[in-house]
Amino acid sequence: MISGFTGKFSRTFFRLHSSCRMLASVIIQAIAMTSGPVFAQSRVETSLQQFSAEAAKGYIQPLADLTSANLNSGFYNSAEIPYLGLHLRLDILVMGGLVTDEMKTYHAPLPSNFQGGSFETATIVGGRGGIFINPFDSLSTYRGSDGIISATLIPLAVPQLTLGALVGTEVTIRYFPLKSPAGEDLPDTKLFAFGIRHSISSYVKTLPIDIAIGYMYTRFQAEELIDYKGSLVALHASKSFSLLTLYGGIAWENGTLDGKYEDANQPTGTKVEVHLDAKNSARVTIGGKLSLGFFSFAADANIASVTSFTGGIGFEF
């Protein structure tokens, strides 16, 4: 019996180790690719250095909204949690936050030499910066910074590990530190998230569907430039039909993004700090999962003030 368990454990560990090795390079490339345009210091920090704190808030607000919408996604793809029994699941998730037209512009304050007021210009996900022409002096103009990111969806890829179950409870961890490649002008980044889910349907055996509740905390840092913190409380349900599982739920969430950069208009070393609250406060999730042995594929839509989509492949042992 012991040798059988040992053999099963060894095979499971080998499959998991092989999967991790195969997917590690994919994860690194995906995160580097999706983070590059957003966090490249040569572009974002250089742009921010031209802004006052008030102007910078409007410029990078979409970044806070999209980051929060993405990182609060993908927490679950089923509400079924065994009461007891060891299971381990590795998911590779790709999220995409939807960029809307209203995210592309904002009203920025004019410099003090223009005697106050504001004008419409591009955000970080907008196009060309707006131009303000002084109505009292047509030769006196001010041009806002251009947007940096041009995309319909802002993607992010993360690994996720889930371990359960003990008394209908399982835990989920996301952790991925990423060092900047040599010669690249990118900050070192680090992602950490912790979640816990508990089965409600285990208390009511007659329920026709599985129901669970969960909580997740996330922190994402890009050196001093960006520090994001978010949390999510979710109620979710699912129903399995052979290979297909339909799932969905409602969640209440929050996210904050703190930025710090040097002000080019002030003495060297003067830091500007910006605090932003993400737009989403609640979301509805609708999705499905296809299971093929220890492999599965899941996809869902998260409908909220900032809508996001999630897709992922999973390996369960």
C-alpha positions, 0 to 999 in steps of 0.5 A: 500500500505504501509503495503504491502511494509512493509510486503515485506520488512520484508520477504526480510529482514528475508530471508537475515538475515537467509541466512547470519546466515546460511552462516556466519559459512561457510564463516569463515571456508572457509577463515580460511581453505584457509588462514591458509596454506598461512598466518600461521606465524609459517611457512611463517614468519619463512621461510621468516626470513631466506631470504634477501629482494632480495631472498624473492621477488622471493620466495613469488612472486607467492603469489602476483600473485595468490592473485591478480588473485583471488581478482580481480575475481567475480566482476560481473555475468551479465551486466544487470543493471536497470535504477531505482529500488531497488535490493539487492544481496548477493553473496558467492564467491570462487575463485581459482588461477591456480598454474603452473609449472613455479611458483614453482621455481625461481633463488635465490641469493646465500649467500655472503660467496658463492661469488655471483651467483644464483641457482634454488630453490623452491618458496612458492608453490614449492616442496623441496628447491634446493641444491647448491654445491660449484664447488671449495669445494664439502663439501660446500653446500647451501640448499634453503627453501622448498615450503609451499603450495602444490596445483593445485589451491589456493582458497579464499572465500569472501562474496560480497554485491551489491546494486542498481540501481540508474540511471543505477548504482550499488555499490558492497562491500566486507568486512570481518574481521577475528580474529585469533581463540584462540590458533591458530598461525595465523595473524588477517586478513581483506578484504575490496573491493569497486566497482561501475558499470554503464550500457551502454546499458541503453543509447542505447535501441536497443542493442541486449545485455547488456553492462556495465563498472565497477571499483573495488578497493581491499585491503587485510591485514594480520597484518604487514605480508602482505598488498595487494592492487589491482584495476580493470577496466572492460568492460563486456557484457551479454545476458539472455535466460530465466533461463540462462545468458551468460556473459563475458568481458575484464578487465585491472588490477593491484595489489601490495603486500607489506610484512614486516618481521624480518630478522633472520640474523640481530639484533632483531627487524630489519625489511625487507620490500618487494614490489611486483607487480602482474603479471596480467595486463589484463584478459578475462572473460567467464562465465554463471549464472543459476537463480532460483527465488531469488537464482542463481549459477554462474561460470566463467574462467578468462584467463590471465597471471595467470588464475583463476576460480570463482564459487558462489551462490547468493541471490537476493532480 
